[in-house]
Amino acid sequence: MTAAIPSRRRAREVALQALYQLDLVTPVDEMFLARFIAGRLRAAPLIEFCESLVDGVRQHLETVDAAIEGRAENWRLSRMTVVDRSLLRMATFEILHTDVPPAVAADEAVELAKRYGAESSPRFVAGILAKLIADRTGSTGPASAAAAPPAERT
């Protein structure tokens, strides 16, 4: 028996899947994207939340990518795995452009990295997001319980 996934986490999971697809497929089939999201979430509030994440990343991609690259030492976005890049984009959008508490956005991204990313993904994602949060708040300590220094990536 598996534990139920909290609903907003499920919406973030579907947003990650949609962003993954958008990263790999051009041109975007908007009808397919809408059906993909609606078919996985079904509840209107979750669909709206998921779409707001996907649309927000797409609308703010330039600033989101710049924020990530500015904190990813020795890592260009193009060298990151699609999962890590998509998670970082989603969480960075939430941190910079929504009222979601930054620690919540970071913790959710790390949890999804554990499920969908490589073994080093949770530390990598947490490290970059911790730097982003620290830069925004002027703090020098960890931004959340999930924040850890980024792992060396090869």
C-alpha atoms as one frame of an Amber mdcrd trajectory, in Angstrom:
protein
   0.000   0.000   0.000   1.406   3.411  -0.957   0.839   6.668   0.849  -1.317
   9.236  -0.896   0.626  12.016  -2.561  -0.436  15.434  -1.251  -2.482  17.092
  -3.964  -0.204  20.067  -4.646   2.771  17.719  -4.773   0.873  15.658  -7.343
   0.246  18.834  -9.365   3.971  19.646  -9.168   4.767  16.110 -10.283   2.570
  16.530 -13.369   4.077  19.988 -13.986   7.535  18.381 -13.885   6.400  15.809
 -16.450   4.948  18.536 -18.666   8.093  20.686 -18.400  10.179  17.626 -19.219
   8.147  17.105 -22.392   8.338  20.791 -23.296  12.115  20.700 -22.911  12.424
  17.862 -25.419   9.650  18.485 -27.955   9.291  21.437 -30.313   6.988  22.740
 -31.520   4.661  22.413 -28.545   1.269  20.857 -29.152  -0.810  23.006 -26.789
  -3.878  20.747 -27.037  -1.820  17.688 -26.124  -0.293  19.563 -23.193  -3.715
  20.601 -21.858  -5.090  17.057 -22.246  -1.980  15.609 -20.605  -2.388  17.799
 -17.519  -6.170  17.433 -17.242  -5.981  13.671 -17.716  -3.564  13.244 -14.844
  -5.099  15.615 -12.333  -8.835  15.808 -13.088  -9.624  18.249 -10.215  -9.926
  21.842 -11.467  -7.892  23.476  -8.637  -4.986  21.075  -9.233  -5.160  21.547
 -12.997  -5.079  25.330 -12.511  -2.133  25.111 -10.114  -0.205  22.807 -12.455
  -0.920  24.999 -15.471   0.163  28.078 -13.517   3.533  26.433 -12.852   4.046
  25.322 -16.448   2.850  28.626 -17.920   4.856  30.610 -15.381   8.073  28.795
 -16.231   7.413  29.329 -19.931   6.629  33.041 -19.502   9.606  33.742 -17.233
  12.065  31.278 -18.764  14.780  33.841 -19.441  14.874  35.213 -15.872  14.423
  31.762 -14.340  17.288  30.312 -16.374  19.515  33.277 -15.554  18.798  32.824
 -11.837  19.711  29.134 -12.030  22.866  29.631 -14.087  23.992  32.383 -11.740
  24.025  29.882  -8.884  25.065  26.678 -10.647  28.824  26.835 -10.333  30.525
  25.155 -13.275  27.165  24.011 -14.685  25.399  25.330 -17.756  21.722  24.496
 -18.069  22.433  22.565 -21.251  24.667  20.153 -19.307  22.085  19.412 -16.609
  19.788  16.433 -16.901  16.335  17.297 -18.209  14.795  16.266 -14.865  17.142
  18.468 -12.822  16.727  21.396 -15.212  12.927  21.075 -15.174  12.791  20.826
 -11.381  15.087  23.810 -10.949  13.026  25.861 -13.377   9.771  25.038 -11.618
  11.094  25.712  -8.114  12.923  28.868  -9.198   9.743  30.180 -10.781   7.856
  29.483  -7.539  10.535  31.194  -5.448  10.840  34.275  -7.651   7.315  34.777
  -8.934   4.754  33.300  -6.509   3.747  33.598  -2.886   4.742  29.994  -2.121
   7.239  30.066   0.755  10.709  29.542  -0.756  11.519  26.681   1.628   8.345
  24.865   0.548   9.210  25.234  -3.137  12.737  23.965  -2.478  11.585  21.050
  -0.314   9.021  19.985  -2.919  11.654  20.093  -5.678  14.035  17.987  -3.603
  11.317  15.410  -2.925  10.588  15.165  -6.647  14.328  14.924  -7.367  14.492
  11.911  -5.041  11.726  10.228  -7.002  12.601  11.187 -10.580  16.226  12.270
 -10.633  19.579  10.574 -10.436  21.155   9.625  -7.117  22.933  12.988  -6.902
  19.907  15.044  -8.030  18.445  15.865  -4.591  21.720  17.383  -3.338  22.346
  19.182  -6.623  18.849  20.701  -6.737  18.915  21.569  -3.022  22.292  23.262
  -3.304  21.297  25.538  -6.167  17.940  26.417  -4.599  19.584  27.099  -1.224
  21.892  29.617  -2.920  18.935  31.247  -4.664  16.979  31.534  -1.427  20.003
  32.815   0.500  20.629  35.451  -2.168  16.991  36.585  -1.991  16.883  36.752
   1.794  20.453  37.876   2.448  20.902  34.819   4.652  24.073  32.775   4.811
  22.561  29.689   6.448  20.619  26.825   4.871  17.325  27.909   3.350  15.487
  24.774   4.408  15.941  21.431   6.052  16.399  19.865   2.613  19.120  22.281
   1.556  22.556  20.762   1.276  25.707  21.626  -0.608  25.544  20.572  -4.239
  27.113  17.246  -5.079  29.951  17.120  -7.530  28.476  16.245 -10.906  30.430
  14.435 -13.541
